[in-house]
Amino acid sequence: MVKQTIQIFARVKPTSRKQPQGIYSIDEDEKAISALEIILPRDLADGFVNNKRESYKFKFQKIFDQESKQDSIFDIIAKPVAESVLAGYNGTIFAYGQTGSGKTFTITGGAERYSDRGIIPRTLSYIFEQLQKDSRKMYTTHISYLEIYNECGYDLLDPRHEASSLEDLPKVTILEDPDQNIHLKNLSLQQAATEEEALNLLFLGDTNRMIAETPMNQASTRSHCIFTVHISSKEPGSAIVRRAKLHLVDLAGSERVAKTGVGGQLLTEAKYINLSLHYLEQVIIALAEKHRSHIPYRNSMMTSVLRDSLGGNCMTTMIATLSLEKRNIDESISTCRFAQRVALIKNEAVLNEEIDPRLIIGRLKKEIQELKDELAIVTGEQRTQQLSQMELDNLEEQITSFLEDQDPESRLELGSDMRKIHHCFQFLKKLLSERKVPEKHETKDQEGEMPLKEEEYRKLRDILRQRDNEINILVNMLKKEKKKVQDIYSSHSMSRGGTRQSLSPTPVYGGPEDSLKPSMSSISKHTHDSSNLDFRPGFRRRKTGKKEEMSLGRQEAFEIFKRDHADSVTIEDNKQILKQRFSEAKALGENINEVRSKIGHLKEEINQRQMQRVALSVTENVVENQELDPVEEKLRSQMEEEKKSYKNMFTRLKGLKVEIEHLQLLMEKAKVKLKKEFEVWWIEEAANLQKKSLPENSPQTPESHQQPSQSHLSNKRT
């Protein structure tokens, strides 16, 4: 048993150039305890705090200043927790702070550079690296990813669903057994045998996570997420199994609702977030008080899930993320006060060992066989699992005679053999089923074709409307592109002083009568032509999770949308970096093969030299010279140098492989984000087109949906 308080660390986010920075200082004493002092002059303190204090001082295990890197944070904070988990103890790392202070960047990492990886991917790399080194034990690893949004749990890794929104994911509920152990219903555990599989699961969960834009952060996480790694280990031949779990928690932002300046759905989210963090603080205060009998874990779902992490069987570490700008001084002081209360909680971590259930099953089977042998000695006959055919015939005759006997006091004597009793019930069930007359319920629906025809007509009508919307959207997009080209050409002509008008771009479409008012026959023709084209695989457009194909019109719109997207530069940069890493890995692979062949040739030469020396000593009947052969020594030294070179290049190749896999995940994540944003834009444009194409005070007819809007692309894509 290991008794220790919760370890607390602080990380200061780099301040923006636009915002003034607060006054603070960091001191480290000889006992490896860091102190953070926040200076708040009286003129700045007015309106933030009531007691007009000028100095606030807080102590942490270590404070990471603005220049701290992700690798140093992992080595100091996450690596000791990961080592204790590998040893069989439960561990938890959670980040706490206001919105925009860097919690998600610290836990998950950034998507721009490979060096910006957070605690979760670095911990996964470290765990699987240690598992490969330890060959004495057999390890199994499982991953779960839970999101708590508006006090409802969702499984982000459910393999049976392909969700386009958070509501499509299965909801997770909390169950409690008589021993007060928490069980999460509908939360799936996905096995991960390699680091690549674990990172793919992390990417899948981050894709489904609820993210929204707030005035304080452009990509604020609006939910609490708990990424859990379950590790079980067992030595070969041993009956003891060690099971440990590591919770990596990314909490939502904690700040006053009035300061965020949000409303509507974001206001509801902020209320739920603050309520859950309020219950978390209640649990922290109750644990810090002595002689407190009741701890309110059940007030919220997050505190129920983290019951072991707070005052239980777990080694817990907290990271307080601080944004020490002048406007955020009050929230930073509140975060530091919360961390000081957390540091008072003591946990008692116990080594999680249990006996292997398979060994228990083997012992029970052995005991059953011994009891069977004793029963056979007492009864004088050896019982088998099944009755013989003669015994079955005799038993069925007894049952038949018993059923035909009219005496109400007659009895069926079967003895204490459970095999005969079970067969008796099965035989009676068979007799009852044979006596039943099968009923026919076959009915034919004479009018079954009409609904089918109506359904087909409805589907064709929907397809026709969809194709009309695609054609109208593409027409307006092409007009907009035409206008851009004309503006560029006119500005170029003005700059050169030319007045030639004959070189204007050729219009793609005709006048309004040709492009904006297509007849029913032309629309039907476009629909027929587009229905005969081949489609590339698209992405989900509805909440059913069913994959649909992208039409040719949507493909063209998607290419234009992708070209003007804000993340296109980042995607291209990652592509270039990935191409460079591939080239470097290819060159390293070729060099490794060359070095391997050189080592093989050197080994052959050394073996030939040794064989020549042995043959010479045998033919000349001379004792083999014990002196070292200088040629052989030179060959051995060359082989050692080649081995060192081979080892260095192989290590570099492994690092390149991990970096390439991470870059591929980043590109895939950007691709999914781009497709989701295009889908939202496409649905909005189609809806606006239908609204604007319908004349006022006129009935809704299929023809009314075919009139396109001339300004529905006025909203700029982001």
VOMAR-156362 format. One record per residue (C-alpha): residue in three letters; y, z, x. Coordinates in steps of 0.001 Angstrom, whole numbers, padded with zeros to 6 digits, always signed. Layout:
ALAYZX;...
This chain:
MET+000000+000000+000000;VAL+003445-000980+001290;LYS+006461+000898-000079;GLN+009844-000679+000516;THR+013122-001337-001243;ILE+014185-004784-002343;GLN+015693-006661+000593;ILE+019155-008087-000132;PHE+020932-010901+001743;ALA+024257-012620+001194;ARG+025290-016227+001753;VAL+028895-017416+001721;LYS+029469-020920+000374;PRO+031843-023170+002339;THR+035204-023257+000588;SER+036805-026425-000670;ARG+039896-027794+001013;LYS+041675-027975-002321;GLN+041191-024281-003154;PRO+042776-021411-001172;GLN+040302-019146+000595;GLY+040079-015409+000081;ILE+040323-012868+002904;TYR+037028-011424+004107;SER+035329-010241+007286;ILE+031717-009775+008426;ASP+030633-006953+010739;GLU+027190-006360+012264;ASP+026299-002950+013680;GLU+023563-001891+016081;LYS+021037-001155+013301;ALA+020917-004831+012291;ILE+022830-004068+009083;SER+025635-006467+008175;ALA+028738-005420+006263;LEU+030959-007676+004183;GLU+034534-006579+003612;ILE+036661-008389+001016;ILE+040413-007850+001334;LEU+042317-008111-001937;PRO+046078-007544-001595;ARG+047793-005837-004458;ASP+049588-008955-005607;LEU+046257-010820-005757;ALA+044435-007872-007335;ASP+046710-007886-010346;GLY+044658-009097-013299;PHE+041270-008969-011575;VAL+040483-005281-011205;ASN+042006-002189-012780;ASN+042072+000304-009918;LYS+044182-001868-007596;ARG+041903-001407-004611;GLU+042700-003500-001570;SER+039364-003356+000282;TYR+035790-003737-000949;LYS+032955-003206+001530;PHE+029283-004000+000896;LYS+026202-003726+003139;PHE+023393-006278+003356;GLN+020355-006834+005565;LYS+022129-009943+006868;ILE+025094-012049+005821;PHE+025047-015815+006338;ASP+028530-017209+006853;GLN+029775-020662+005853;GLU+028294-022372+008942;SER+024719-021160+008311;LYS+022012-023818+008076;GLN+019025-024085+005770;ASP+016452-023586+008549;SER+017945-020249+009656;ILE+017934-018987+006057;PHE+014260-019906+005723;ASP+013279-018262+009014;ILE+015015-014961+008225;ILE+014530-014664+004442;ALA+011576-016735+003223;LYS+009223-016796+006202;PRO+008376-013028+006177;VAL+007723-013172+002421;ALA+005453-016216+002845;GLU+003499-014412+005590;SER+002939-011389+003327;VAL+001724-013689+000538;LEU-000773-015283+002918;ALA-001942-011754+003781;GLY-002660-010998+000084;TYR+000570-009369-001211;ASN+002709-010645-004083;GLY+006182-011896-003175;THR+009394-012871-004947;ILE+012606-014541-003768;PHE+015433-014968-006266;ALA+019028-016148-005951;TYR+021843-014551-007950;GLY+025467-015606-008208;GLN+028082-017395-010245;THR+028039-021067-011173;GLY+028741-023318-008211;SER+028050-020671-005548;GLY+025014-022506-004080;LYS+021936-020936-005723;THR+020093-024184-006423;PHE+021088-025575-003010;THR+019623-022489-001341;ILE+016379-022372-003365;THR+015619-026086-003944;GLY+017914-027860-001498;GLY+020155-030878-001534;ALA+019191-034480-002193;GLU+021374-036148+000418;ARG+019811-035298+003784;TYR+016389-034257+004983;SER+017876-031239+006774;ASP+019221-029928+003431;ARG+015751-028928+002203;GLY+015802-025538+000520;ILE+013522-022536+000521;ILE+010886-024035-001842;PRO+009998-027211+000138;ARG+010194-025398+003473;THR+007965-022586+002172;LEU+005411-025097+000899;SER+005361-026816+004304;TYR+004920-023504+006090;ILE+002145-022274+003761;PHE+000047-025437+004041;GLU+000587-025526+007790;GLN-000795-021974+008093;LEU-003714-022776+005777;GLN-004742-025680+008007;LYS-004646-023468+011106;ASP-006791-020692+009568;SER-010335-022082+009409;ARG-011998-018686+008911;LYS-011272-018542+005182;MET-011493-020847+002186;TYR-008187-021246+000354;THR-007276-022624-003069;THR-003660-023193-004097;HIS-002215-023682-007593;ILE+001361-024395-008701;SER+003181-023466-011923;TYR+006793-024222-012897;LEU+008394-022301-015790;GLU+011846-022955-017246;ILE+013607-020429-019500;TYR+016273-022218-021529;ASN+018097-020420-024363;GLU+015502-017612-024142;CYS+012605-020059-024736;GLY+010003-020867-022092;TYR+008919-024433-021269;ASP+006153-025737-018992;LEU+007687-028297-016630;LEU+004302-029415-015223;ASP+002299-030063-018399;PRO+000007-033072-017651;ARG-000736-033876-021307;HIS+002836-034775-022208;GLU+005280-037419-021031;ALA+008529-035928-022247;SER+011897-037617-022330;SER+013659-034374-023287;LEU+013130-030652-022894;GLU+012058-030183-026522;ASP+009035-032445-025961;LEU+007564-030016-023422;PRO+005145-027336-024664;LYS+006692-023952-025303;VAL+005435-021003-023282;THR+004890-017674-025026;ILE+004289-014201-023580;LEU+001118-012233-024341;GLU+000429-008675-023204;ASP-003019-007112-022840;PRO-003824-003397-023359;ASP-003252-002759-019636;GLN+000347-004066-020020;ASN-000365-007153-017934;ILE+001691-010206-018823;HIS-000046-013514-019629;LEU+001864-016763-020208;LYS+000304-018931-022911;ASN+000610-022745-022532;LEU+001767-022462-018894;SER-000436-024837-016898;LEU-001670-024217-013354;GLN-001856-027415-011287;GLN-004043-027404-008190;ALA-002376-028640-004996;ALA-004689-029288-002063;THR-002017-030712+000255;GLU+001692-030352+000901;GLU+002320-033796-000573;GLU+000752-032847-003906;ALA+002802-029639-004066;LEU+006071-031498-003351;ASN+005217-034072-006045;LEU+004791-031237-008554;LEU+008159-029798-007473;PHE+009782-033204-007970;LEU+008211-033571-011424;GLY+009499-030154-012494;ASP+013030-030774-011177;THR+013117-034085-013076;ASN+012443-032327-016394;ARG+014854-029453-015725;MET+017911-028914-017973;ILE+021081-029820-016042;ALA+024592-030249-017488;GLU+028165-030647-016275;THR+030597-027732-016489;PRO+034194-027367-015297;MET+033008-025091-012465;ASN+030116-027281-011284;GLN+029406-030977-011837;ALA+025603-030441-011875;SER+025135-026928-013180;THR+021621-025682-013881;ARG+021697-024362-017410;SER+018419-022454-017281;HIS+016369-020003-015237;CYS+013478-021606-013346;ILE+010497-019820-011772;PHE+008418-021856-009293;THR+005189-019945-008578;VAL+002578-020562-005864;HIS-000833-018958-006499;ILE-003044-018544-003409;SER-006639-017248-003378;SER-008651-016768-000180;LYS-012250-015849+000547;GLU-014263-015583+003721;PRO-017635-017408+003735;GLY-020425-014988+002804;SER-018020-012269+001674;ALA-017822-010952-001887;ILE-014107-010033-001692;VAL-011448-012448-002941;ARG-007732-012042-002236;ARG-005287-013384-004808;ALA-001535-013474-004285;LYS+001407-015198-005971;LEU+004856-016144-004725;HIS+007723-016409-007241;LEU+010687-018551-006148;VAL+013362-017969-008800;ASP+016537-019976-009350;LEU+018696-018092-011857;ALA+021413-019746-013912;GLY+025067-019109-013105;SER+026601-015723-013944;GLU+030273-015764-014898;ARG+032549-014999-017813;VAL+032375-017484-020662;ALA+036157-017636-020925;LYS+036415-018678-017284;THR+034036-021633-017616;GLY+036127-023297-020302;VAL+033164-024790-022162;GLY+032381-025154-025843;GLY+029731-026389-028251;GLN+026229-026592-026802;LEU+027390-025485-023335;LEU+028971-022389-024893;THR+025667-021510-026593;GLU+023845-021982-023288;ALA+026349-019749-021485;LYS+025877-017011-024092;TYR+022088-017028-023656;ILE+022438-017066-019857;ASN+024821-014112-019816;LEU+022628-012225-022305;SER+019502-012629-020172;LEU+021405-011616-017013;HIS+022777-008618-018903;TYR+019214-007531-019731;LEU+018277-008070-016084;GLU+021090-005733-015043;GLN+019907-003154-017593;VAL+016451-003216-015998;ILE+017993-002839-012529;ILE+020090+000169-013647;ALA+017102+001802-015360;LEU+014941+001389-012243;ALA+017656+002851-010011;GLU+017907+006018-012146;LYS+015502+008833-011330;HIS+013207+010317-013971;ARG+013712+007336-016271;SER+010637+007011-018522;HIS+011397+003711-020291;ILE+012289+000445-018561;PRO+013484-002289-020997;TYR+011393-005151-019631;ARG+010689-006591-023098;ASN+014347-007298-023923;SER+014201-010809-022465;MET+011602-013315-021382;MET+012831-013428-017786;THR+012529-009661-017236;SER+009061-009715-018833;VAL+007857-012439-016457;LEU+009385-010688-013420;ARG+008017-007236-014315;ASP+005958-006984-011112;SER+008853-008252-008998;LEU+011198-005472-010186;GLY+009740-002046-009477;GLY+006118-003207-009363;ASN+003412-004644-007132;CYS+005526-007111-005179;MET+007623-007634-002048;THR+010955-008793-003442;THR+013953-010364-001717;MET+017315-011192-003283;ILE+019907-013711-002083;ALA+023445-013110-003338;THR+025398-016384-003197;LEU+029161-015905-002903;SER+032084-018279-003385;LEU+034961-016483-001657;GLU+037794-018558-003011;LYS+040785-016734-004455;ARG+039956-017742-008001;ASN+036363-016462-007622;ILE+037030-013133-005874;ASP+036311-011085-009000;GLU+032946-012797-009608;SER+031991-012386-005931;ILE+032735-008657-006056;SER+030638-008357-009221;THR+027737-010162-007501;CYS+027938-007820-004495;ARG+027910-004756-006761;PHE+024825-006092-008520;ALA+023135-006583-005137;GLN+023900-002992-004128;ARG+022179-001721-007293;VAL+019186-003970-006621;ALA+018848-002516-003115;LEU+018101+000929-004613;ILE+014857-000244-006292;LYS+011570+000575-004555;ASN+008464-001556-004949;GLU+004889-000614-004112;ALA+003041-003709-002946;VAL-000758-003436-003014;LEU-003250-005757-001330;ASN-004720-007831-004182;GLU-008464-007788-003546;GLU-011290-008091-006051;ILE-015028-008717-006062;ASP-016150-012302-006501;PRO-017382-012820-010118;ARG-020103-015164-008899;LEU-021642-012341-006909;ILE-021633-010132-010011;ILE-023346-012912-011970;GLY-026004-013214-009291;ARG-026682-009476-009389;LEU-026958-009503-013183;LYS-029395-012419-013066;LYS-031526-010528-010591;GLU-031482-007428-012810;ILE-032492-009508-015869;GLN-035448-010959-013988;GLU-036570-007464-012946;LEU-036395-006303-016572;LYS-038446-009304-017658;ASP-041088-008456-015083;GLU-041230-004853-016294;LEU-041548-006033-019910;ALA-044394-008350-018954;ILE-046244-005445-017292;VAL-045850-003284-020418;THR-046836-005952-022987;GLY-049453-007613-020826;GLU-048041-011143-021328;GLN-045446-013182-019488;ARG-042652-014408-021723;THR-040982-017749-021175;GLN-037692-019011-022547;GLN-039371-021293-025109;LEU-042298-020870-027472;SER-045432-022978-027073;GLN-046270-025694-029596;MET-049148-023659-031026;GLU-046862-020672-031596;LEU-044280-022902-033276;ASP-046906-024367-035660;ASN-048210-020927-036610;LEU-044675-019648-037180;GLU-043777-022593-039454;GLU-046960-022060-041495;GLN-046012-018382-041990;ILE-042505-019372-043128;THR-043841-021994-045567;SER-046370-019574-047104;PHE-043641-016925-047351;LEU-041372-019297-049278;GLU-044177-020379-051628;ASP-045276-016803-052325;GLN-043968-015612-055721;ASP-044419-011934-054934;PRO-040946-010373-054562;GLU-042300-007657-052264;SER-043833-010034-049719;ARG-042435-009813-046169;LEU-042340-012097-043170;GLU-043616-010224-040137;LEU-042215-011699-036907;GLY-042294-008668-034646;SER-039563-007890-032119;ASP-039595-011289-030416;MET-036074-012729-030673;ARG-037342-016222-029902;LYS-039389-016251-033136;ILE-036479-014837-035151;HIS-034097-017556-033930;HIS-036646-020285-034629;CYS-037168-018881-038121;PHE-033462-019233-038958;GLN-033335-022756-037521;PHE-036377-023813-039587;LEU-034862-022377-042788;LYS-031590-024205-042106;LYS-033523-027448-041641;LEU-035347-027011-044966;LEU-032081-026382-046831;SER-030403-029447-045332;GLU-033346-031676-046306;ARG-033211-030551-049944;LYS-029529-031447-050334;VAL-028757-034805-051956;PRO-026265-036805-049898;GLU-023133-037570-051839;LYS-021355-040850-051543;HIS-017640-040832-051218;GLU-017118-044421-050319;THR-014141-045815-052176;LYS-012348-048998-051578;ASP-008651-049335-051678;GLN-007987-052543-053532;GLU-004290-052337-052865;GLY-004582-051446-049177;GLU-003139-054721-047998;MET+000272-054345-049601;PRO+001402-051283-047594;LEU+000145-053024-044468;LYS+002279-056070-045243;GLU+005294-053893-045961;GLU+004784-052032-042705;GLU+004535-055285-040744;TYR+007686-056557-042442;ARG+009507-053344-041514;LYS+008400-053614-037877;LEU+009501-057265-037653;ARG+012866-056389-039193;ASP+013378-053589-036638;ILE+012469-055942-033799;LEU+014940-058506-035119;ARG+017746-055932-035232;GLN+016878-054753-031749;ARG+017002-058297-030347;ASP+020351-058884-032096;ASN+021780-055762-030480;GLU+020506-056856-027062;ILE+022043-060298-027421;ASN+025416-058866-028514;ILE+025475-056278-025716;LEU+024694-058959-023124;VAL+027396-061261-024547;ASN+030031-058533-024189;MET+028793-057596-020717;LEU+029015-061217-019582;LYS+032524-061475-021066;LYS+033534-058409-019130;GLU+032077-059858-015909;LYS+033898-063128-016664;LYS+037163-061222-017070;LYS+036601-059463-013726;VAL+036050-062813-011972;GLN+039133-064298-013591;ASP+041258-061299-012545;ILE+040003-061550-008954;TYR+040634-065284-008873;SER+044120-064933-010354;SER+045080-062209-007878;HIS+043754-064365-005020;SER+045708-067350-006260;MET+048900-065291-006591;SER+048524-064029-003036;ARG+048136-067545-001642;GLY+050868-068973-003829;GLY+048641-071588-005327;THR+049142-072829-008859;ARG+045917-074697-009340;GLN+044317-073889-012676;SER+041495-076384-012551;LEU+039297-074132-010420;SER+038940-071402-013090;PRO+035375-070157-013623;THR+033335-072016-016135;PRO+032967-069946-019304;VAL+029486-068626-019857;TYR+029814-068621-023627;GLY+031992-070496-026066;GLY+034610-069223-028432;PRO+034304-066395-030906;GLU+032730-068700-033450;ASP+029926-069559-030983;SER+029241-066160-029391;LEU+030294-063470-031843;LYS+029070-065014-035098;PRO+025558-066332-034541;SER+023791-067708-037564;MET+020493-066375-038876;SER+018625-069390-037539;SER+020012-068996-034002;ILE+019262-065271-033992;SER+015718-065936-035173;LYS+015338-068509-032420;HIS+016584-066027-029778;THR+014194-063433-031157;HIS+011276-065855-031074;ASP+012083-066969-027525;SER+012476-063406-026230;SER+009239-062329-027890;ASN+007308-064963-025885;LEU+008625-063796-022489;ASP+006779-061529-020076;PHE+008163-058022-019841;ARG+008216-055719-016852;PRO+007236-052085-017355;GLY+010191-050108-018656;PHE+010732-046439-019230;ARG+010642-044167-022246;ARG+013181-044856-024976;ARG+011947-042514-027673;LYS+010779-038922-027721;THR+007181-039866-028439;GLY+006294-039997-024726;LYS+004824-043513-025201;LYS+005720-046055-022533;GLU+007358-049260-023784;GLU+008191-052536-022127;MET+011729-053555-021194;SER+012911-056848-022640;LEU+014606-059535-020579;GLY+018012-058672-021996;ARG+017651-055024-021076;GLN+016523-056029-017592;GLU+019741-057973-017016;ALA+021829-055121-018412;PHE+019975-052643-016208;GLU+020653-054711-013067;ILE+024412-054758-013796;PHE+024353-051024-014633;LYS+022493-050231-011412;ARG+024920-052276-009321;ASP+027969-050353-010633;HIS+026321-046905-010545;ALA+027880-044149-008434;ASP+024595-043312-006652;SER+023915-046884-005479;VAL+025483-046202-002063;THR+023315-043102-001569;ILE+020186-045026-002584;GLU+020966-047835-000153;ASP+021625-045326+002666;ASN+018297-043625+001997;LYS+016610-047037+001994;GLN+018060-047853+005409;ILE+017055-044454+006806;LEU+013564-044864+005346;LYS+013295-048332+006898;GLN+014297-046939+010291;ARG+011760-044114+009995;PHE+009033-046605+009065;SER+009858-048750+012093;GLU+009865-045704+014358;ALA+006552-044506+012909;LYS+005026-047960+013398;ALA+006168-048081+017020;LEU+004836-044563+017607;GLY+001482-045560+016097;GLU+001226-048521+018441;ASN+002120-046353+021450;ILE-000456-043751+020388;ASN-003154-046414+020210;GLU-002192-047678+023660;VAL-002280-044170+025146;ARG-005650-043519+023463;SER-007112-046680+025008;LYS-005717-045684+028428;ILE-007374-042266+028139;GLY-010669-043974+027281;HIS-010439-046287+030310;LEU-009624-043355+032598;LYS-012642-041437+031294;GLU-014880-044433+031993;GLU-013534-044758+035542;ILE-014111-041034+036206;ASN-017677-041273+034890;GLN-018349-044329+037068;ARG-017023-042503+040155;GLN-019292-039551+039438;MET-022318-041782+038905;GLN-021614-043621+042155;ARG-021441-040353+044067;VAL-024715-039121+042556;ALA-026468-042451+043269;LEU-025220-042451+046858;SER-026541-038936+047457;VAL-029969-039860+045993;THR-030428-043109+047962;GLU-029356-041613+051296;ASN-031190-038285+050716;VAL-028012-036461+051478;VAL-026758-033382+049721;GLU-023819-034326+047491;ASN-020517-033680+049119;GLN-018839-030715+047472;GLU-015388-031854+048515;LEU-013136-033177+045779;ASP-012755-036915+045525;PRO-009015-037746+045834;VAL-009401-040875+043725;GLU-011121-038890+040981;GLU-008467-036177+041129;LYS-005749-038810+040781;LEU-007517-040271+037777;ARG-007824-036819+036201;SER-004139-036082+036715;GLN-003251-039424+035120;MET-005508-038616+032175;GLU-003843-035206+031704;GLU-000397-036826+031690;GLU-001561-039370+029124;LYS-002989-036548+026989;LYS+000345-034710+027065;SER+002154-037893+026096;TYR-000370-038476+023309;LYS+000139-034939+021968;ASN+003948-035233+021966;MET+003908-038609+020213;PHE+001376-037363+017651;THR+003567-034325+016859;ARG+006591-036601+016456;LEU+004549-038893+014166;LYS+003611-035930+011933;GLY+007268-034947+011640;LEU+008195-038518+010742;LYS+005496-038543+008084;VAL+006904-035420+006414;GLU+010450-036820+006577;ILE+009337-040187+005121;GLU+007562-038442+002241;HIS+010671-036369+001516;LEU+012904-039452+001563;GLN+010523-041215-000808;LEU+010722-038276-003190;LEU+014534-038339-003039;MET+014606-042069-003811;GLU+012167-041663-006677;LYS+014269-038819-008070;ALA+017425-040970-007910;LYS+015537-043816-009598;VAL+014436-041584-012483;LYS+017977-040252-012885;LEU+019372-043817-012932;LYS+016878-044901-015597;LYS+017637-041880-017783;GLU+021403-042498-017603;PHE+020917-046193-018405;GLU+018743-045285-021404;VAL+021423-042914-022773;TRP+024099-045569-022269;TRP+021973-048280-023899;ILE+021257-046181-027018;GLU+024946-045278-027366;GLU+025985-048933-027075;ALA+023425-049990-029679;ALA+024621-047270-032073;ASN+028287-048179-031590;LEU+027454-051839-032134;GLN+025758-051124-035460;LYS+028639-048903-036625;LYS+031386-051373-035708;SER+029535-054465-036929;LEU+029184-053039-040490;PRO+032252-053951-042654;GLU+033921-051182-044614;ASN+032923-050656-048295;SER+030080-053205-048075;PRO+026344-052671-048606;GLN+024153-052438-045503;THR+022133-055615-045153;PRO+020175-057146-042285;GLU+022972-059709-041866;SER+025553-056945-041401;HIS+023753-055685-038309;GLN+024007-059075-036645;GLN+027826-059064-036202;PRO+028494-057787-032619;SER+031375-055617-031537;GLN+033999-057034-029219;SER+034963-053748-027515;HIS+031868-051574-027508;LEU+031680-051706-023714;SER+035094-050100-023286;ASN+033557-046804-022151;LYS+032943-046989-018423;ARG+029519-046134-017162;THR+029318-043142-014914;
